[in-house]
Amino acid sequence: MNVGSSARAALPLEFPQSLAVYDDYAAAQRTVDHLSDEKFPVEQCMIVGTDLKRVERITGRLTTGRVAAGGAASGAWFGVFIGLIFMLLTDEGIVATFLPTVLIGALFGLVFALTGYAATRGRRDFSSVTSVVATRYEVLVEHKSAARARELLADLPGALPNPFA
């Protein structure tokens, strides 16, 4: 792994060297766990996710009704928060303080959500969750301990990936 000077400052290892590269996190974790079981100083190791990809999972279709309901619910929660604060600061009853703030919050949430949805003009009629995932995981180890780590991993079947595969 070629670590640049700015990235090196963020890494807690003095001079990290690659021990192994895996296609899944579980295999990298198993490697470090095995080193720990063998009393290796695992504070000299780190698992680094590489080859990052942005993954967007589509969770559903957006409709005007769904947008309106979500906006009203979000606004109502904000209204609950403001209503609770008002209840603590005033002597008014629950009907005079709490309920109006919830209703006003729901109304504002509804209006803002529908306005935002209308502004997209149908270009994004779906909801989604976005995450960044690594496709490869590299186990790094401090240079002065790399040889010992490789020796310990020789006991673990499949711990070091086949470099010719």
URMOBEL-V376087 format. One record per residue. N is the residue number from 1. OMEGA is omega as a letter, one per 30 degrees, with the letter a starting at -180 (* if undefined). BURIAL is # if it has 9 or more other ideal C-beta (glycine too) atoms within 8 Angstrom, else .. Layout:
BEGIN
n->N omega->OMEGA burial->BURIAL
n->N omega->OMEGA burial->BURIAL
END
This chain:
BEGIN
n->1 omega->l burial->.
n->2 omega->a burial->.
n->3 omega->l burial->.
n->4 omega->a burial->.
n->5 omega->l burial->.
n->6 omega->l burial->.
n->7 omega->a burial->.
n->8 omega->l burial->.
n->9 omega->a burial->.
n->10 omega->a burial->.
n->11 omega->a burial->#
n->12 omega->l burial->.
n->13 omega->a burial->#
n->14 omega->a burial->.
n->15 omega->a burial->.
n->16 omega->l burial->#
n->17 omega->a burial->#
n->18 omega->l burial->#
n->19 omega->a burial->#
n->20 omega->l burial->#
n->21 omega->a burial->#
n->22 omega->l burial->#
n->23 omega->l burial->.
n->24 omega->a burial->.
n->25 omega->a burial->#
n->26 omega->l burial->.
n->27 omega->l burial->#
n->28 omega->l burial->#
n->29 omega->l burial->#
n->30 omega->l burial->#
n->31 omega->a burial->#
n->32 omega->l burial->#
n->33 omega->l burial->.
n->34 omega->l burial->#
n->35 omega->l burial->#
n->36 omega->l burial->#
n->37 omega->a burial->.
n->38 omega->l burial->.
n->39 omega->l burial->.
n->40 omega->l burial->#
n->41 omega->a burial->.
n->42 omega->l burial->.
n->43 omega->l burial->.
n->44 omega->a burial->#
n->45 omega->l burial->#
n->46 omega->l burial->#
n->47 omega->a burial->#
n->48 omega->l burial->#
n->49 omega->a burial->#
n->50 omega->a burial->#
n->51 omega->a burial->.
n->52 omega->l burial->#
n->53 omega->l burial->.
n->54 omega->a burial->.
n->55 omega->l burial->.
n->56 omega->l burial->.
n->57 omega->a burial->.
n->58 omega->a burial->.
n->59 omega->l burial->.
n->60 omega->l burial->.
n->61 omega->l burial->.
n->62 omega->l burial->#
n->63 omega->l burial->.
n->64 omega->l burial->.
n->65 omega->l burial->.
n->66 omega->l burial->#
n->67 omega->a burial->#
n->68 omega->a burial->#
n->69 omega->l burial->.
n->70 omega->l burial->#
n->71 omega->l burial->#
n->72 omega->l burial->#
n->73 omega->l burial->#
n->74 omega->l burial->#
n->75 omega->l burial->#
n->76 omega->l burial->#
n->77 omega->l burial->#
n->78 omega->l burial->#
n->79 omega->l burial->#
n->80 omega->l burial->#
n->81 omega->a burial->.
n->82 omega->l burial->#
n->83 omega->l burial->#
n->84 omega->l burial->#
n->85 omega->l burial->.
n->86 omega->a burial->#
n->87 omega->l burial->#
n->88 omega->a burial->.
n->89 omega->a burial->.
n->90 omega->l burial->.
n->91 omega->a burial->.
n->92 omega->a burial->.
n->93 omega->a burial->.
n->94 omega->a burial->.
n->95 omega->a burial->.
n->96 omega->a burial->.
n->97 omega->a burial->#
n->98 omega->a burial->#
n->99 omega->l burial->#
n->100 omega->a burial->#
n->101 omega->l burial->#
n->102 omega->a burial->#
n->103 omega->l burial->#
n->104 omega->l burial->#
n->105 omega->l burial->#
n->106 omega->l burial->#
n->107 omega->l burial->#
n->108 omega->l burial->#
n->109 omega->l burial->#
n->110 omega->a burial->#
n->111 omega->a burial->#
n->112 omega->l burial->#
n->113 omega->a burial->#
n->114 omega->l burial->#
n->115 omega->l burial->.
n->116 omega->l burial->.
n->117 omega->l burial->#
n->118 omega->a burial->.
n->119 omega->l burial->.
n->120 omega->l burial->#
n->121 omega->l burial->.
n->122 omega->a burial->.
n->123 omega->a burial->.
n->124 omega->a burial->.
n->125 omega->l burial->.
n->126 omega->l burial->#
n->127 omega->a burial->.
n->128 omega->l burial->.
n->129 omega->a burial->.
n->130 omega->l burial->.
n->131 omega->l burial->.
n->132 omega->a burial->.
n->133 omega->l burial->.
n->134 omega->l burial->#
n->135 omega->l burial->.
n->136 omega->a burial->#
n->137 omega->a burial->#
n->138 omega->l burial->#
n->139 omega->l burial->#
n->140 omega->l burial->#
n->141 omega->l burial->#
n->142 omega->a burial->#
n->143 omega->a burial->#
n->144 omega->l burial->.
n->145 omega->a burial->#
n->146 omega->a burial->#
n->147 omega->l burial->.
n->148 omega->l burial->.
n->149 omega->l burial->#
n->150 omega->l burial->#
n->151 omega->a burial->.
n->152 omega->a burial->#
n->153 omega->l burial->#
n->154 omega->l burial->.
n->155 omega->a burial->.
n->156 omega->a burial->#
n->157 omega->l burial->.
n->158 omega->a burial->.
n->159 omega->l burial->#
n->160 omega->a burial->#
n->161 omega->l burial->#
n->162 omega->a burial->.
n->163 omega->a burial->.
n->164 omega->a burial->.
n->165 omega->* burial->.
END
